[in-house]
Amino acid sequence: MKIHGTAKGGALDTKDFGVAFGGGSAYPDGNCVNGTCSNVTVDTDDKPSFADGCYSFNGSSSDVEISTSLVTTACSISAWFKTNTVSGDHSIFGQTEALGINLYIHNTQLRCSQLAGGGTQLLGTTTLEVDTWYNVILTKTAESGGGGNAVTTMYLNNGLENSESDWSDGTSGAVSLISGHQTDYWDGFLADFAAWNVVISSDLRTEINANSGALISSLSDKSGITTYYPMDEIDGSTCKNIAC
């Protein structure tokens, strides 16, 4: 079942409400960039309770390639993940350029790194477990004066994991990968992935994590969302971006 279009019982989904009544797109900052899936399947059994489906990644060749860097200056990312393993490195999201970020798990630890600046890295404090759904939100401010002073903060289930103030802005034009960054493929499930061109507020972080999780499409404020992959369907090989 799709989570876009019409909802159960025939009611319009909140993200289509504005379009249906002449109000324009519900995602005014959407970039309309779809992803391309390789060896990814849709799973409706292991999904989060609030979603209609999720993507399953095999840990060796599954990824979603996106033809844009998604995050460069001020930005945020949110994704729900469930891992099948707590051994080795497995990337959730990464960018193919030196100033890009790599959000991944290392054994039982959530991490985020940036190759510039000698390998700037955030280390999580929570011990991750298999077969458990988590929400990760990453926010990054813009550099001030080009001094490598952007503040990057990582949250798990809306709890602060770590924050550092020595990050750099990324560059536009790089390719982004959901899973597969530096061949560290994700082994498990991902759901409801979104990116913003702003640092999202604490209120939005709370909404995303309320009542064991909420879809991005249900948020009260969708401004700044450039990319939203519900990850409940694959059209051929296309991961649909409904922020369009």
C-alpha positions as a Markdown table, in Angstrom:
| # | Residue | x | y | z |
|---|---|---|---|---|
| 1 | Met | 0.0 | 0.0 | 0.0 |
| 2 | Lys | 1.3 | 3.4 | -0.9 |
| 3 | Ile | 1.5 | 6.1 | 1.8 |
| 4 | His | 0.9 | 8.8 | -0.7 |
| 5 | Gly | -2.2 | 9.3 | -2.8 |
| 6 | Thr | -5.3 | 8.6 | -0.8 |
| 7 | Ala | -5.2 | 7.3 | 2.8 |
| 8 | Lys | -7.3 | 4.5 | 4.3 |
| 9 | Gly | -11.0 | 5.1 | 4.0 |
| 10 | Gly | -10.6 | 7.5 | 1.0 |
| 11 | Ala | -9.4 | 10.5 | 3.0 |
| 12 | Leu | -6.7 | 12.7 | 1.4 |
| 13 | Asp | -3.3 | 12.3 | 2.8 |
| 14 | Thr | -2.0 | 15.5 | 4.5 |
| 15 | Lys | 0.8 | 15.9 | 1.9 |
| 16 | Asp | -1.8 | 16.0 | -1.0 |
| 17 | Phe | -4.2 | 18.4 | 0.8 |
| 18 | Gly | -2.7 | 21.6 | -0.5 |
| 19 | Val | -2.4 | 20.3 | -4.1 |
| 20 | Ala | -5.9 | 19.1 | -4.2 |
| 21 | Phe | -7.3 | 22.4 | -3.0 |
| 22 | Gly | -5.2 | 24.6 | -5.2 |
| 23 | Gly | -2.6 | 25.5 | -2.5 |
| 24 | Gly | 0.4 | 24.3 | -4.4 |
| 25 | Ser | 2.9 | 21.6 | -3.3 |
| 26 | Ala | 2.9 | 20.5 | 0.3 |
| 27 | Tyr | 6.7 | 20.5 | -0.1 |
| 28 | Pro | 7.6 | 24.0 | -1.4 |
| 29 | Asp | 11.4 | 23.4 | -1.2 |
| 30 | Gly | 11.3 | 19.9 | -2.8 |
| 31 | Asn | 14.0 | 19.2 | -5.4 |
| 32 | Cys | 12.1 | 16.4 | -7.2 |
| 33 | Val | 15.3 | 14.2 | -7.3 |
| 34 | Asn | 14.4 | 10.5 | -7.3 |
| 35 | Gly | 16.8 | 7.8 | -6.2 |
| 36 | Thr | 17.9 | 4.7 | -8.2 |
| 37 | Cys | 17.6 | 1.4 | -6.3 |
| 38 | Ser | 20.0 | -1.5 | -6.8 |
| 39 | Asn | 19.3 | -4.9 | -5.1 |
| 40 | Val | 16.8 | -3.3 | -2.7 |
| 41 | Thr | 13.4 | -4.8 | -1.9 |
| 42 | Val | 10.3 | -3.6 | -0.2 |
| 43 | Asp | 9.4 | -5.3 | 3.1 |
| 44 | Thr | 6.0 | -4.9 | 4.7 |
| 45 | Asp | 6.6 | -7.3 | 7.7 |
| 46 | Asp | 9.6 | -5.7 | 9.4 |
| 47 | Lys | 8.5 | -2.1 | 8.9 |
| 48 | Pro | 8.1 | 0.4 | 11.7 |
| 49 | Ser | 4.6 | 0.3 | 13.2 |
| 50 | Phe | 3.6 | 3.7 | 11.8 |
| 51 | Ala | 4.7 | 3.0 | 8.2 |
| 52 | Asp | 3.2 | 0.9 | 5.4 |
| 53 | Gly | 6.6 | -0.5 | 4.3 |
| 54 | Cys | 10.4 | -0.2 | 4.4 |
| 55 | Tyr | 13.4 | -0.9 | 2.3 |
| 56 | Ser | 15.4 | -4.1 | 2.9 |
| 57 | Phe | 19.2 | -4.0 | 2.2 |
| 58 | Asn | 21.3 | -7.2 | 1.8 |
| 59 | Gly | 24.6 | -5.9 | 3.3 |
| 60 | Ser | 26.7 | -6.6 | 0.2 |
| 61 | Ser | 25.3 | -4.8 | -2.8 |
| 62 | Ser | 22.1 | -2.9 | -2.0 |
| 63 | Asp | 22.0 | 0.9 | -2.3 |
| 64 | Val | 20.1 | 3.9 | -3.5 |
| 65 | Glu | 22.0 | 6.3 | -5.6 |
| 66 | Ile | 21.0 | 10.0 | -5.6 |
| 67 | Ser | 22.4 | 12.4 | -8.3 |
| 68 | Thr | 22.8 | 15.3 | -5.9 |
| 69 | Ser | 24.7 | 15.9 | -2.7 |
| 70 | Leu | 21.5 | 16.6 | -0.7 |
| 71 | Val | 23.4 | 18.2 | 2.2 |
| 72 | Thr | 26.0 | 20.9 | 1.7 |
| 73 | Thr | 25.7 | 23.9 | 4.1 |
| 74 | Ala | 22.9 | 24.1 | 6.7 |
| 75 | Cys | 21.0 | 20.8 | 6.6 |
| 76 | Ser | 19.2 | 18.0 | 8.4 |
| 77 | Ile | 18.6 | 14.3 | 7.7 |
| 78 | Ser | 16.2 | 12.0 | 9.4 |
| 79 | Ala | 15.9 | 8.2 | 8.8 |
| 80 | Trp | 14.5 | 5.2 | 10.7 |
| 81 | Phe | 16.8 | 2.2 | 10.7 |
| 82 | Lys | 16.9 | -1.4 | 12.0 |
| 83 | Thr | 20.1 | -3.4 | 11.7 |
| 84 | Asn | 20.6 | -7.1 | 11.2 |
| 85 | Thr | 24.2 | -7.0 | 12.5 |
| 86 | Val | 26.3 | -5.2 | 15.1 |
| 87 | Ser | 29.6 | -6.3 | 13.5 |
| 88 | Gly | 31.6 | -4.1 | 11.2 |
| 89 | Asp | 30.9 | -0.8 | 9.4 |
| 90 | His | 27.6 | -0.3 | 7.6 |
| 91 | Ser | 26.6 | 3.0 | 6.0 |
| 92 | Ile | 23.2 | 4.6 | 6.3 |
| 93 | Phe | 24.0 | 7.6 | 4.2 |
| 94 | Gly | 27.1 | 9.0 | 2.5 |
| 95 | Gln | 28.4 | 11.4 | -0.1 |
| 96 | Thr | 31.1 | 10.8 | -2.7 |
| 97 | Glu | 33.3 | 13.8 | -2.0 |
| 98 | Ala | 35.9 | 14.7 | 0.7 |
| 99 | Leu | 33.7 | 17.3 | 2.4 |
| 100 | Gly | 30.7 | 15.0 | 2.4 |
| 101 | Ile | 29.3 | 13.2 | 5.5 |
| 102 | Asn | 29.1 | 9.4 | 6.1 |
| 103 | Leu | 26.4 | 8.4 | 8.6 |
| 104 | Tyr | 27.0 | 4.8 | 9.6 |
| 105 | Ile | 27.2 | 2.2 | 12.4 |
| 106 | His | 30.5 | 0.8 | 13.6 |
| 107 | Asn | 29.7 | -2.5 | 15.5 |
| 108 | Thr | 27.2 | -1.3 | 18.2 |
| 109 | Gln | 27.9 | 2.4 | 17.8 |
| 110 | Leu | 26.3 | 5.1 | 15.6 |
| 111 | Arg | 28.9 | 7.3 | 14.0 |
| 112 | Cys | 29.1 | 10.2 | 11.5 |
| 113 | Ser | 32.3 | 11.2 | 9.8 |
| 114 | Gln | 33.6 | 13.9 | 7.5 |
| 115 | Leu | 36.9 | 13.1 | 5.7 |
| 116 | Ala | 38.0 | 16.8 | 5.6 |
| 117 | Gly | 39.7 | 18.2 | 8.6 |
| 118 | Gly | 41.7 | 15.1 | 9.4 |
| 119 | Gly | 38.6 | 12.8 | 9.6 |
| 120 | Thr | 36.2 | 14.8 | 11.9 |
| 121 | Gln | 34.0 | 12.3 | 13.6 |
| 122 | Leu | 30.9 | 12.1 | 15.9 |
| 123 | Leu | 30.7 | 9.0 | 18.1 |
| 124 | Gly | 27.4 | 7.9 | 19.5 |
| 125 | Thr | 26.9 | 6.9 | 23.1 |
| 126 | Thr | 24.0 | 4.4 | 22.8 |
| 127 | Thr | 24.7 | 0.7 | 22.4 |
| 128 | Leu | 22.7 | -0.4 | 19.4 |
| 129 | Glu | 20.9 | -3.7 | 19.2 |
| 130 | Val | 19.7 | -5.8 | 16.3 |
| 131 | Asp | 16.0 | -6.1 | 15.4 |
| 132 | Thr | 15.2 | -2.7 | 16.9 |
| 133 | Trp | 13.9 | 0.4 | 15.1 |
| 134 | Tyr | 15.8 | 3.6 | 15.8 |
| 135 | Asn | 15.4 | 7.1 | 14.5 |
| 136 | Val | 18.5 | 9.1 | 13.7 |
| 137 | Ile | 18.5 | 12.8 | 13.0 |
| 138 | Leu | 21.6 | 14.6 | 11.9 |
| 139 | Thr | 21.8 | 18.4 | 11.8 |
| 140 | Lys | 24.6 | 20.7 | 10.5 |
| 141 | Thr | 24.8 | 24.5 | 10.6 |
| 142 | Ala | 26.5 | 26.5 | 7.9 |
| 143 | Glu | 30.1 | 27.5 | 8.2 |
| 144 | Ser | 30.7 | 31.1 | 9.3 |
| 145 | Gly | 33.4 | 32.8 | 7.4 |
| 146 | Gly | 34.7 | 29.6 | 5.8 |
| 147 | Gly | 36.5 | 28.6 | 8.9 |
| 148 | Gly | 35.5 | 24.9 | 9.2 |
| 149 | Asn | 33.3 | 25.8 | 12.2 |
| 150 | Ala | 30.0 | 24.3 | 11.3 |
| 151 | Val | 28.2 | 22.6 | 14.2 |
| 152 | Thr | 27.1 | 19.0 | 13.5 |
| 153 | Thr | 24.8 | 17.3 | 16.0 |
| 154 | Met | 23.6 | 13.7 | 16.0 |
| 155 | Tyr | 20.4 | 12.5 | 17.8 |
| 156 | Leu | 19.1 | 9.0 | 18.4 |
| 157 | Asn | 15.3 | 8.7 | 19.2 |
| 158 | Asn | 15.6 | 12.5 | 19.8 |
| 159 | Gly | 18.2 | 12.0 | 22.5 |
| 160 | Leu | 21.5 | 13.8 | 22.0 |
| 161 | Glu | 24.3 | 11.5 | 21.0 |
| 162 | Asn | 27.1 | 13.9 | 20.2 |
| 163 | Ser | 27.9 | 17.4 | 18.8 |
| 164 | Glu | 31.0 | 19.0 | 17.3 |
| 165 | Ser | 31.8 | 22.4 | 16.0 |
| 166 | Asp | 34.7 | 21.8 | 13.6 |
| 167 | Trp | 32.9 | 20.6 | 10.5 |
| 168 | Ser | 33.1 | 22.1 | 7.0 |
| 169 | Asp | 30.5 | 22.9 | 4.3 |
| 170 | Gly | 30.1 | 20.3 | 1.6 |
| 171 | Thr | 30.1 | 21.0 | -2.1 |
| 172 | Ser | 27.2 | 20.7 | -4.6 |
| 173 | Gly | 27.2 | 18.2 | -7.4 |
| 174 | Ala | 28.4 | 15.2 | -5.5 |
| 175 | Val | 26.5 | 11.9 | -5.6 |
| 176 | Ser | 24.8 | 10.7 | -2.5 |
| 177 | Leu | 24.3 | 7.1 | -1.5 |
| 178 | Ile | 21.8 | 5.5 | 0.9 |
| 179 | Ser | 23.9 | 2.5 | 1.9 |
| 180 | Gly | 27.1 | 1.6 | 0.0 |
| 181 | His | 29.3 | 4.6 | 1.0 |
| 182 | Gln | 32.9 | 3.4 | 0.6 |
| 183 | Thr | 31.4 | -0.1 | 0.0 |
| 184 | Asp | 30.1 | -0.2 | 3.6 |
| 185 | Tyr | 26.6 | -1.5 | 2.6 |
| 186 | Trp | 23.7 | -1.4 | 5.0 |
| 187 | Asp | 22.5 | -4.7 | 6.3 |
| 188 | Gly | 19.0 | -4.3 | 7.6 |
| 189 | Phe | 16.1 | -2.0 | 7.0 |
| 190 | Leu | 15.5 | 1.7 | 6.4 |
| 191 | Ala | 12.3 | 3.7 | 6.4 |
| 192 | Asp | 11.0 | 7.3 | 5.9 |
| 193 | Phe | 14.2 | 9.1 | 4.9 |
| 194 | Ala | 14.1 | 12.9 | 4.6 |
| 195 | Ala | 16.6 | 15.7 | 4.0 |
| 196 | Trp | 16.2 | 19.5 | 4.7 |
| 197 | Asn | 18.1 | 22.5 | 3.7 |
| 198 | Val | 17.8 | 23.9 | 7.2 |
| 199 | Val | 18.5 | 22.8 | 10.8 |
| 200 | Ile | 15.2 | 21.5 | 11.9 |
| 201 | Ser | 13.7 | 22.6 | 15.2 |
| 202 | Ser | 13.5 | 20.6 | 18.4 |
| 203 | Asp | 9.7 | 20.7 | 18.0 |
| 204 | Leu | 10.0 | 18.8 | 14.6 |
| 205 | Arg | 12.4 | 16.3 | 16.1 |
| 206 | Thr | 9.8 | 15.7 | 18.8 |
| 207 | Glu | 7.0 | 15.3 | 16.2 |
| 208 | Ile | 9.1 | 12.7 | 14.3 |
| 209 | Asn | 9.7 | 10.6 | 17.4 |
| 210 | Ala | 6.2 | 11.0 | 19.0 |
| 211 | Asn | 4.2 | 7.9 | 19.8 |
| 212 | Ser | 6.9 | 5.5 | 18.6 |
| 213 | Gly | 7.3 | 7.4 | 15.4 |
| 214 | Ala | 5.5 | 9.5 | 12.8 |
| 215 | Leu | 5.7 | 9.9 | 9.1 |
| 216 | Ile | 7.4 | 12.9 | 7.6 |
| 217 | Ser | 4.2 | 13.5 | 5.6 |
| 218 | Ser | 2.4 | 14.1 | 8.9 |
| 219 | Leu | 4.7 | 17.0 | 10.1 |
| 220 | Ser | 3.1 | 20.3 | 10.9 |
| 221 | Asp | 5.9 | 22.2 | 9.1 |
| 222 | Lys | 7.3 | 20.8 | 5.8 |
| 223 | Ser | 9.3 | 23.9 | 4.9 |
| 224 | Gly | 12.9 | 23.2 | 4.0 |
| 225 | Ile | 12.3 | 19.6 | 3.1 |
| 226 | Thr | 14.2 | 19.0 | -0.2 |
| 227 | Thr | 13.9 | 15.2 | -0.3 |
| 228 | Tyr | 11.5 | 12.7 | 1.1 |
| 229 | Tyr | 11.7 | 9.0 | 0.4 |
| 230 | Pro | 8.9 | 7.1 | 2.2 |
| 231 | Met | 10.6 | 3.9 | 1.2 |
| 232 | Asp | 7.4 | 1.9 | 0.9 |
| 233 | Glu | 7.5 | 1.2 | -2.8 |
| 234 | Ile | 9.9 | 0.8 | -5.7 |
| 235 | Asp | 8.8 | 1.8 | -9.2 |
| 236 | Gly | 11.0 | -0.3 | -11.5 |
| 237 | Ser | 14.3 | 0.8 | -9.9 |
| 238 | Thr | 13.0 | 4.3 | -8.8 |
| 239 | Cys | 13.0 | 5.4 | -5.2 |
| 240 | Lys | 10.3 | 8.1 | -5.4 |
| 241 | Asn | 10.9 | 11.5 | -3.9 |
| 242 | Ile | 7.5 | 12.9 | -3.1 |
| 243 | Ala | 9.0 | 16.3 | -2.1 |
| 244 | Cys | 8.2 | 17.7 | -5.5 |
